[in-house]
Structure formats: structure tokens, C-alpha cells
Amino acid sequence: MHDNAVAWEEGKQICVEMGGVMVVPQSKEELQHILNMFNGQSFWIGCTDIVTEGTWVCFGGGTIDKQDERWAAGEPNSNGNEDCALGVGSGWLDFGCDGYFKFICQRPA
């Protein structure tokens, strides 16, 4: 868990320098566990559609479908320039990558 809030790209780079990637919660339960670690504060998730709008690519491989149950209701909505995934209490949001949030790095299995 990284203590400083940073923009998504900086968080990604910090994780790479540590030999890992930003966390990608695999279930709503894991999302809630991480939110508890952050005392309910939103956090960056290692998924983005910055290369191709609407195609969400996650660290650790693969894409995530827009209908995936981990997205909050109505998300991703591509409202403006929202290309990075953010974990919140209701699920995942697409959010502007220049926001400042904390993050967790994990090493690939």
C-alpha cells in the first residue's frame, strides 16, 4: 500500500519500479477489503482504456468487459476524459487519470 496520493500514471510507474503492478480487485469482496485498508477512501485500480476508448485493459493481462459486475451501476460511462479505473464503495468507476488517489502495488503471480 502506497501512502501518497498520486495521479494514475505515476502510481503505475512506482509499481513498475518496485517490480509489480497496480492492484486489480478480482471480486466485490476483495474491493471492499481494500477499501477497508484505505479507511473507505477511493483508490486507483490497474485498468485503463487510454489506448482504445471503451477497451479496458488490466495489468496482469486481459481486458475487462463493460458489463463486468465489478463496475458500479452506470459505469464505465466515459463522461469526458475518464480513462483510468478507480475503486469506490459501490464498485469501479472510470475516472480522469489526473486525479490524486492512493494505490496498492502487487507482484504478478
Secondary structure, DSSP 8 states (H G I E B T S, - for coil): -EEEEE-HHHHHHHHHHTT-EE---SSHHHHHHHHHHTTT--EEEEEE-SSSTT-EEETTS-EE-TT-TTB-TT-----SS--EEEEETTEEEEE-TTS-EEE-EE---
